Amino acid sequence: MYEIIVVGGGHAGCEAAHACAIKNHKTLLITGNIKNIADMPCNPHIGGSAKGIVVREIDALGGIMGRIADKTHLQIKMLNSAKGPAVQSLRAQGDKIAYPKEMLKELNSLSFLEIKEAMVEDLMVEEGVVKGVILEDGTEISSKIVILTTGTYLKADILVGNTRTRKGPHDELPSNYLSDNLKRYGFQIIRLKTGTPQRLDRKTIDFSKTKLEPGDNKYLTFSYDLEPCYKIEEQEPCYLTYTTEETHKIIRENLNKSSMYGALDDIKGVGPRYCPSIEDKVVRFADKERHQLFLEPESRYYDDIYLQGFSTSMPPEVQEKMVHSLPGLENAKIVKYGYAIEYDAIYPTQLNASLETKVLKNLFTAGQINGTSGYEEAACQGLMAGINASLKLEGKEPLILKRSEAYIGVLIDDLITKGIRDPYRLLTSRAEFRLLLRHDNADLRLREYGYQIGTINEEQITKLRTKDTQIKELQEYMKETKLKITPERKEIFLKNNIAVPAASLSLEQLIKRPEITMDFLSQLIEIPFTEEIKEQVSINLKYEGYINKAYKEAEKLIKLEKKKIPADIDYDLVKNIASEARQKLKEVRPTTIAQAIRISGVNPADISILSVYLKKEYGKDE
């Protein structure tokens, strides 16, 4: 008898199992192959635009993806460093051997976690409540809660050219019956697909025809608790190349041989809109002369190079021609061909905000089974499912992050409120409060939550509170300290081509000027605080007006979130709302007026009618 069973050992499963175990709940992690725990079957990196902020949020809440990435990466850089702080995020080139190895080591160190190699084919269910799992050999294992994190393994098919093969990534056996059983319990099952590009032999690539893409020359970490574990000068480089007109010609002439474009006529899965195959790029963006591709090392332990941006389901002989048409890859040896993978998932409006399903009690789901794409999206869902499963066992309210508090909150709310058409990917544009949800302040936003629920310890919270105090001290120092313009300081202004102030100004007034940075002010006067504190204060003061405006907008949303909709409401009794709105409200069953507003197909007029009905029938204010 276990308290929690986690099914699947990918990024979602690892975070879920870790969260449950560090909260001292007896947890069993079941995976088809222990060697594939925390595997990276597709791209070899952690983070990226928006995703890097999610990794910071995971770390702020006590998750482990950031720490493992920091210990094992080949290269790290800050994306969009020349742009504003709202769109900056970290991206690390991961090591496909070291990352899973370090993750398994971390999981094996947890006294409340066991790991079992097996395949789950069904659930133990009594009167709509999950009681455990049933393995493919008929073995029953009891638990109070089950968390499904099955990734792309539900009825997985590998698609290459005109061939369809029932298997998962790395030729692993898929789960052939679990999704059928979920459908039997009442779940709406959908079919999705994704893909991966070729792996090339490093020794056969002419890098002189490509552009060098090194890591940053300053130390960076995802984790708030680790010092950098690498040497800047020993980072592995990536390289940039481009498709050619010859590449596009080969693809257009062979489109009918691609699984996605006619070679297979029984494809039902919808592919990721924001990570299209190279066939999709050539067809959809026919006016573009070229598409950029990155050559990324997969590990220090072998020579495979990942051809980022060249995902395809063409047959091998066509892939050979495509690859050899690329600058630097004329003689490249393909060690693994690209492929598409089609798999089952559940439609995510069947989830509560806690990630517990509405169909079966005590069943939580996380990761690609919920219709998302990406390691980071999976990991954050796994963390939240693990946290909320633990809180449910403890008789406590779930942790529900608001859209104004975290990208994690945006992701989960989008899934359960709007549903999906294609595999969901986080983008900065999805977050209306992205200036509040920055890379630099994830700990300030979320670490107190982690401490309250028991995933953050005393040492970590003390460090956070000290940081918060120092930020306030520096802001006060900047406000009170006036800079007198001496001849020496005037010379520094002129040397840096910055206009000399006509009178003495406070440091706060100076830092608000676009051309003035903390580094420049440090040339004029000693600022006795760490770089981290100075960065935070600089952002707070430079963007003060925009940040305050965002907080006011967030407060309006919070007021609407407080306007609850009763769980037992019968939408058929709400007269005069549009039929589409009625259908969507019955499907999603929003818990607040704010969530109802975000449902596609529910218009302001429908919200007004619903508000009047709630006031009349339940005594709730508009």
Secondary structure, 3 states (H helix, E strand, C coil): CEEEEEECCCHHHHHHHHHHHHCCCCEEEEECCHHHCCCCCCCCEEECCCHHHHHHHHHHCCCCHHHHHHHHCCEEEEECCCCCHHHCEEEEECCCCHHHHHHHHHHHCCCCEEEEECCEEEEEEECCEEEEEEECCCCEEEEEEEEECCCCCECCEEEECCEEEECCHHHCCCECCHHHHHHHCCCCEEEEEEEECCEEEHHHCCHHHCEEECCCCCCCCCCCCCCCCCCHHHCCCEEEEECCHHHHHHHHHCHHHCHHHCCCCCCCCECCCCCCCHHHHHHHCCCCCCCEEEEEECCCCCCEEEEECCCCCCCHHHHHHHHHCCCCCCCCCEEECCEEEEEEEECHHHECCCCEECCCECEEECCHHHCECCHHHHHHHHHHHHHHHHHHHCCCCCCCCCCCCCHHHHHHHHHHHHCCCCCECCCHHHCCCCCCCCHHHHHHHHHHHHHHHCCCCHHHHHHHHHHHHHHHHHHHHHHHCEECCCHHHHHHHHHCCCCCCCCCEEHHHHHCCCCCCHHHHHHHCCCCCCHHHHHHHHHHHHCHHHHHHHHHHHHHHHHHHCCECCCCCCHHHCCCCCHHHHHHHHHHCCCEHHHHHCCCCCCHHHHHHHHHHHHHHHCCCC
